[in-house]
Amino acid sequence: MNRTLGLSLFFGLLVGGIVTTHALTTDRLPDGLTCQSDRLAAYGWTDKRQSMAELAAIRAWQKEAAERDPEAGHWHLARKRSMSCRAFENSAHFQCVVSAKPCKMTGG
């Protein structure tokens, strides 16, 4: 009896831990927001200011996302966003690449 109770408790905690971990790591979408399954990446032009290179990459991403789906070209709605910038040694310019899943509002 004591062993059965111990095993039941162990497996209950194991399953509970798995369910909790899944709930905490799953990207929950607000009501009415749907996202594409594929990520989209885009490079921006180079600039001496990193902030301008970042904006250029986001703008390029928005343009490509809107070409796929005009309602999904909004960076602020995108999920799993990432940005990486690098400096070119010879020119002191920056270039950035952004990546995200395009999302759109689907009503109500």
C-alpha positions in Angstrom: 0.0 0.0 0.0 2.7 2.4 1.0 4.7 1.6 -2.2 1.7 2.1 -4.4 1.0 5.4 -2.9 4.6 6.5 -3.4 4.6 5.4 -7.0 1.2 7.2 -7.6 2.6 10.3 -6.1 5.8 10.1 -8.1 3.9 9.7 -11.4 1.4 12.4 -10.5 4.2 14.8 -9.9 6.0 13.8 -13.1 2.9 14.3 -15.2 2.1 17.6 -13.4 5.6 18.8 -14.0 5.4 18.0 -17.7 2.0 19.7 -18.1 3.2 22.8 -16.2 6.4 23.0 -18.3 4.4 22.8 -21.5 1.9 25.5 -20.3 4.8 27.8 -19.4 6.7 27.4 -22.6 3.9 27.4 -25.1 3.5 30.7 -26.9 -0.2 31.6 -26.2 -1.8 33.8 -28.8 -4.4 36.5 -27.9 -7.9 35.9 -29.1 -8.3 36.7 -32.7 -4.6 36.5 -33.6 -3.5 33.8 -36.1 0.1 33.2 -37.1 1.7 31.5 -40.1 3.6 28.4 -39.4 6.8 29.4 -41.1 9.2 32.1 -40.0 10.1 34.8 -42.4 13.6 36.4 -42.4 14.7 39.6 -44.0 17.9 41.7 -44.3 17.9 45.5 -44.2 20.2 47.9 -45.9 23.4 49.0 -44.2 23.8 52.2 -42.2 26.4 53.8 -40.0 23.8 53.9 -37.2 22.7 50.6 -35.8 19.2 51.9 -35.0 18.7 52.8 -38.7 20.0 49.3 -39.8 17.5 47.7 -37.4 14.6 49.8 -38.8 15.6 48.9 -42.3 15.5 45.2 -41.5 12.1 45.5 -39.9 10.8 47.5 -42.9 12.1 44.8 -45.3 10.4 42.1 -43.1 7.1 44.0 -43.2 7.3 44.3 -46.9 7.9 40.6 -47.5 5.3 39.6 -45.0 2.7 41.9 -46.6 3.5 40.4 -50.0 2.6 37.0 -48.7 -0.5 38.2 -46.8 -1.4 42.0 -46.8 -2.9 41.7 -43.3 0.2 40.0 -41.8 2.8 42.6 -42.5 2.8 44.1 -39.0 6.0 43.6 -37.0 4.3 44.4 -33.7 1.9 41.5 -34.2 4.6 39.0 -35.2 5.6 36.2 -32.8 9.0 34.6 -32.0 10.8 37.7 -33.2 14.6 37.9 -33.3 17.1 40.4 -34.6 20.8 40.1 -35.2 23.1 42.9 -36.3 26.7 42.9 -37.4 29.2 45.7 -38.0 31.4 45.7 -41.1 34.9 46.4 -40.1 36.1 48.2 -43.2 33.1 50.5 -43.6 31.9 51.1 -40.0 28.4 50.2 -41.2 25.8 47.9 -39.6 23.5 45.4 -41.2 20.7 43.6 -39.4 18.6 40.6 -40.1 15.2 40.0 -38.5 13.1 36.8 -38.3 9.6 36.2 -37.0 6.3 34.4 -37.7 3.9 36.8 -39.4 0.6 37.1 -37.6 -2.7 38.9 -38.2 -5.9 39.8 -36.4 -8.8 37.7 -37.6 -11.7 39.5 -36.0 -13.7 39.6 -32.8 
